[in-house]
Amino acid sequence: MTAQAQKRLAIGAAFAGVTLFVAANAHLLIVAQGSQPACTVVAGGEPARRDC
C-alpha cells in the first residue's frame, strides 16, 4: 500500500468516525426530546415540568 493510499484511508476512517459520532449524538438528542413527559398533574403531585 502506498503512502498516498494510507493517507486517504486514514482520512476516510477519521471522517467516518466523526460522522458516526455526530449522528449518534443527534439521535440521542432527538430521542431525549421526544420522550419528554407532557404537563400533567399527578394526584396532588407537582407537574412534570417546572414551566407547567
N, C-alpha and C positions, 0 to 999 in steps of 0.2 A: 504494500500500500504506500502510495507516495505521500509526501508531506502535505501536499495540497488536498488530497482526498481525506487525510486525517483531520485537517483543519476544518473542512466542510462538514465532516461527520461530527466533530466536536461542537461546532456552531449549531448544527441542526439538532443535536441532542439537547443542548442548553436551551434552545428556543422551544423545543417540545416540552421540556421540564417546566419552563416558566409559564408556558401556555396552560399546561395541566394544573399548575398551582393556582393561577388566576381563575381558571374555570371552576376549580373545586371551591375556592372562596366565594365566588359569585353564587354558586349553587347553595352553599351554606347560608349566605345572606337571604336568598330568595326563600328557602325553606323556613328560616327563622321568622321572616316577616309574615309568611303565610300561616304560621302556626300560632300567631298571637291570639289570645282569647278575646272574645267580644266583651263589651262593657255590660256586665251583668252583676246584679247584686244577689248574693247567696245568703238567704235566710238570716238577715241581720249582720252579715259579714261585710267586709269592705269590698268596693268594686275591684274588678280585675286589674284595672289601670288607674293610676293616680289622677289622670285628667278626665275621668268619667264623672 
